[in-house]
Amino acid sequence: MQRRPFIAFPLAALLPRHTRAQAVRTLPVVASFTILGDMVRQVGGDRLALRVIAGPDTDAHVFQARPSDAEAIRGAAVLVRNGLGFDAWFDRLARAAGHGAAIVTATQGIDPRATEGEEHHHHGGVERGTQRHMSPRRVADPHAWQDLRLGQTYVRNIAEGLAAADPAGAGAYRRNAQAYAQRLAALDAWVRAQVATVPPARRRVITSHDAFGYFAAAYGIEFLAPQGLSTTSEASAADVARLIRQIRAEGITAVFVESMASPATLERLAREAGVRVRGRLYADALSGPDGPAPTYEAMFRHNLSLIVPAMRGEG
């Protein structure tokens, strides 16, 4: 019997046509946490195989990576990070994994808000260059996504990073980014209209930690918190007592815990001030798909639906 010669075919050639097209175009991307992950998904669509390291309802301030996370990074073509010291653990994980991926910093080009703080409390470390124009006790606030106009900068940076890594998809990434940025601009206008319904004197909110500085600057609300920029910082007794006095003196009714923070401090503060906690805000992480904040856009709508009535003193 005559043997037929063995011919080696590339694996992709043996796949059905639609599967082969997907295999060729899928770009492996890893994002550090859920808010970035949603932005990347909105821009990249089905051209990406996306992995998010710090998942829903996970505190990225104190995240502990697993061996599988390092494996995902080693296999990625693009890594997407927030920068400004927020996800310094992601940088360390990438270095340890020996990745060869392109790195997209979503906050590239953003002039960071400066706030008081100690360097060693700043989300696990200070990046080179982030404090060039700050005194030793001034640190960069990394929560820039809390301003929807800056969120549009995130989107543009992500689109350009993906386009550079996958030139064949550049047109799709940029079209998706433009449509997404338009939705964020409309959402920004809606947020401003909602806040405008509250008298300026009542635009004060108490939250768990100082994650809403950009939101405050953008939308004209004063946010007060017993903890600093990071959930790892401790609220002092003096800070808590000061907030209790302010709540009583100014009649503040908008008191909230955050999705990842321990509610104990805020519940004690509210109890001693004679007010009630009005709900749970999402600041540094999204909820799961069945929760109230599964996307970046939904997070803003959820937070505003709680904040505005509480500032008015309704309910």
C-alpha positions in Angstrom: 0.0 0.0 0.0 1.3 3.4 -1.0 1.7 5.9 1.8 0.4 9.4 1.3 3.0 12.1 2.1 2.3 13.9 5.4 1.7 17.6 4.9 1.8 19.9 7.9 -0.9 22.6 7.9 -0.9 25.6 10.2 -3.5 25.1 12.9 -5.5 28.1 11.8 -6.0 26.6 8.4 -7.8 23.6 9.9 -10.4 25.8 11.6 -13.7 26.8 10.2 -13.5 30.0 8.3 -15.3 32.2 10.9 -13.2 30.7 13.7 -10.0 31.2 11.6 -10.9 34.9 11.1 -11.5 35.3 14.8 -8.2 33.5 15.7 -6.2 35.9 13.4 -7.8 39.1 14.6 -8.1 38.5 18.4 -5.7 40.6 20.4 -4.8 39.4 23.9 -5.1 42.4 26.3 -4.8 42.6 30.1 -6.3 45.5 32.1 -5.4 46.1 35.7 -8.9 46.7 37.2 -12.6 46.7 36.2 -13.1 50.3 35.2 -10.2 50.2 32.7 -11.5 46.7 31.6 -14.9 48.1 30.7 -13.3 51.0 28.8 -11.1 48.6 26.9 -14.1 46.4 26.1 -16.1 49.3 24.8 -13.2 50.4 22.5 -12.0 47.0 21.4 -15.2 45.0 21.1 -14.8 41.5 19.7 -11.3 42.1 18.3 -9.9 41.5 21.8 -9.4 38.6 24.2 -9.6 40.7 27.4 -8.5 39.7 30.9 -9.1 42.0 33.9 -6.8 41.2 36.8 -8.6 42.9 39.8 -12.2 41.9 39.1 -15.6 43.2 40.2 -16.0 44.4 43.8 -12.2 44.0 44.3 -10.1 46.6 46.1 -7.3 47.4 43.7 -5.5 49.3 46.5 -4.6 46.1 48.3 -4.9 43.5 45.5 -2.8 40.4 45.8 -1.9 38.8 42.4 -2.1 35.0 41.7 0.2 32.9 39.6 -2.5 32.8 36.9 -2.4 36.6 36.7 1.3 36.4 35.8 0.6 33.9 33.1 -2.1 36.1 31.6 0.4 39.0 31.5 3.1 36.9 29.9 0.7 36.0 27.1 -0.6 39.5 26.5 0.1 41.8 23.5 -1.1 44.9 25.4 -1.2 45.8 29.1 -3.5 48.7 30.1 -2.8 50.4 33.4 -4.2 53.5 35.1 -0.9 55.0 36.2 -0.4 57.8 38.8 0.5 55.2 41.3 -2.9 53.6 41.5 -2.0 50.2 40.2 1.7 50.0 41.1 1.2 46.3 41.9 0.3 45.7 38.2 3.6 47.3 37.2 5.5 45.0 39.7 3.5 41.9 38.4 4.4 42.8 34.8 8.1 43.1 35.6 8.1 39.8 37.5 6.3 38.1 34.7 8.9 39.2 32.2 6.3 40.4 29.7 7.0 41.7 26.2 3.7 43.5 25.8 3.0 47.1 24.8 2.0 49.2 27.8 -0.9 51.7 27.6 -1.2 54.2 30.4 -4.7 55.5 30.5 -3.9 58.7 32.3 -1.2 59.7 29.8 -1.4 63.5 29.2 -3.7 64.2 32.2 -2.5 66.9 34.6 -3.2 65.1 37.9 -5.0 66.7 40.8 -2.6 67.2 43.7 -3.6 66.4 47.3 -2.1 66.1 50.7 -0.5 62.7 51.5 2.5 60.6 52.4 4.3 58.9 49.6 4.3 55.5 51.2 0.5 55.7 51.5 0.1 56.4 47.8 -1.4 53.2 46.4 1.8 51.2 46.8 4.4 53.6 45.5 5.0 56.8 43.6 5.9 56.5 39.9 8.9 58.3 38.5 8.0 61.7 37.3 4.6 62.0 38.8 5.7 64.4 41.5 8.0 66.7 39.6 5.9 69.8 40.4 4.8 68.8 43.9 6.2 69.3 47.3 7.2 66.2 49.3 3.8 66.1 51.0 1.7 66.6 47.9 0.8 63.5 45.8 -1.0 62.9 42.6 -4.6 61.7 43.0 -5.0 58.7 40.7 -8.8 58.6 40.5 -9.0 60.7 37.3 -11.8 58.5 35.9 -14.2 60.2 38.3 -14.4 63.2 35.9 -16.1 62.0 32.7 -14.2 64.5 30.6 -11.0 62.9 31.7 -12.6 59.6 31.1 -12.7 60.6 27.5 -8.9 61.0 27.6 -8.7 57.5 29.0 -10.7 56.3 26.0 -8.5 58.1 23.4 -5.3 56.7 25.0 -6.7 53.2 25.0 -7.8 53.5 21.4 -4.4 54.7 20.2 -2.6 52.0 22.2 -4.7 49.3 20.7 -4.4 50.8 17.2 -0.6 50.8 17.5 -0.6 47.1 18.6 -3.1 46.0 16.0 -2.9 48.4 12.9 -5.5 46.3 11.0 -8.1 47.2 13.6 -7.1 50.8 14.0 -10.1 52.1 12.2 -12.5 50.1 14.3 -10.9 51.1 17.5 -11.0 54.8 16.7 -14.7 54.6 15.5 -15.7 52.8 18.7 -13.7 55.3 20.8 -15.4 58.2 19.1 -18.9 56.8 19.7 -18.0 55.9 23.3 -16.6 59.4 24.0 -19.8 60.9 22.6 -21.8 58.8 25.1 -19.6 59.9 27.9 -20.0 63.6 26.9 -23.7 63.2 27.0 -23.5 61.5 30.4 -21.3 64.3 31.6 -24.0 66.8 30.6 -26.6 64.7 32.4 -24.6 64.6 35.6 -24.2 68.4 35.6 -27.9 68.9 35.1 -28.7 66.5 38.0 -26.3 68.3 40.3 -27.8 71.7 39.3 -31.1 70.7 40.9 -29.4 70.8 44.3 -28.9 74.1 46.1 -25.1 74.9 46.3 -25.2 75.0 50.1 -26.4 71.4 50.2 -23.8 69.9 47.8 -21.8 68.1 50.5 -21.2 64.3 50.7 -19.5 62.1 53.2 -17.8 59.0 51.8 -15.4 56.3 53.1 -12.1 57.5 51.5 -10.9 60.3 49.3 -11.7 58.8 45.9 -14.0 61.6 44.6 -11.7 64.6 44.3 -12.0 64.8 40.5 -15.7 64.3 40.7 -15.9 67.2 43.2 -13.8 69.5 41.1 -15.8 68.7 37.9 -19.3 68.8 39.3 -19.2 71.3 42.1 -19.8 68.9 45.1 -17.7 68.9 48.3 -16.7 65.4 49.3 -15.4 64.7 52.8 -13.9 61.4 54.0 -12.3 60.1 57.1 -9.7 58.1 55.1 -7.1 59.4 52.6 -6.5 58.5 48.9 -6.0 54.8 49.7 -8.3 52.4 51.5 -5.1 51.2 53.3 -4.9 54.5 55.2 -6.4 54.8 58.7 -9.0 57.3 59.8 -7.9 59.1 62.9 -10.2 59.7 65.9 -9.7 63.4 65.4 -10.7 63.3 61.7 -13.9 61.3 62.6 -14.8 63.7 65.4 -14.3 66.7 63.1 -16.6 65.2 60.5 -19.3 64.5 63.1 -19.2 68.1 64.2 -19.4 69.3 60.6 -22.4 67.0 59.8 -24.3 68.3 62.8 -23.4 72.0 62.2 -24.2 72.0 58.5 -27.0 69.5 58.4 -25.3 67.1 55.9 -27.6 64.3 54.9 -25.6 62.6 52.2 -23.5 59.9 54.0 -22.3 56.9 52.0 -20.2 53.8 52.3 -18.2 52.6 49.3 -18.5 49.3 47.7 -15.1 48.0 48.8 -14.6 49.8 52.1 -15.4 48.5 55.5 -18.6 50.2 56.6 -17.7 50.2 60.3 -16.2 53.7 60.5 -19.0 55.3 58.4 -21.7 53.6 60.3 -20.2 54.7 63.6 -19.8 58.3 62.3 -23.4 58.4 61.0 -24.8 57.0 64.3 -22.9 59.5 66.4 -23.9 62.4 64.1 -27.5 61.4 64.2 -27.9 60.6 60.5 -28.2 57.5 58.4 -26.0 55.9 55.8 -27.8 56.4 52.4 -26.4 53.6 50.4 -23.3 52.3 48.7 -21.3 54.2 46.1 -18.9 52.7 43.5 -15.6 54.5 43.3 -12.6 52.3 42.5 -14.3 49.1 41.1 -17.4 48.1 39.2 -19.9 45.6 40.4 -20.5 42.2 38.8 -22.8 42.0 35.8 -25.9 41.6 38.0 -25.0 44.5 40.3 -25.9 48.1 40.1 -22.7 49.3 38.4 -21.5 46.7 35.9 -20.1 49.4 33.5 -18.3 52.7 33.8 -21.4 54.5 32.5 -23.7 52.6 34.9 -21.5 53.5 37.8 -22.1 57.2 37.3 -25.8 56.7 36.9 -26.0 54.6 40.0 -23.9 57.0 42.1 -25.9 60.0 41.0 -29.2 58.3 41.7 -28.1 58.0 45.3 -26.2 61.2 45.8 -28.6 63.8 44.4 -31.7 62.8 46.5 -29.5 62.4 49.6 -28.0 65.9 49.2 -31.6 67.3 49.0 -32.5 65.5 52.2 -35.2 63.4 50.5 -36.3 60.0 51.8 
